[in-house]
Amino acid sequence: MIESVRAPELLIGGALDLDSRKRFADELMSQFVHVERAQIPDAGHLCSLDNPAAYTFALRQFLDRRTPASNHT
């Protein structure tokens, strides 16, 4: 079922997350067609709370690559 997703995907995880969660992300990477991965430094599972600046930067980069320049404000 996951293989049918055609939209770009971003898997975000913390560098300090559990190894089991990192392995699960590896498995997901192999199942999605258009997937990227961002690893947030100095963060665990709640990387948006542990390192919000790095999380926001990674998300912004991902979205900027998929948004036409004319839509930027």
Order of alpha helices (4+ residues) and beta strands (2+ residues): beta-alpha-beta-alpha-alpha
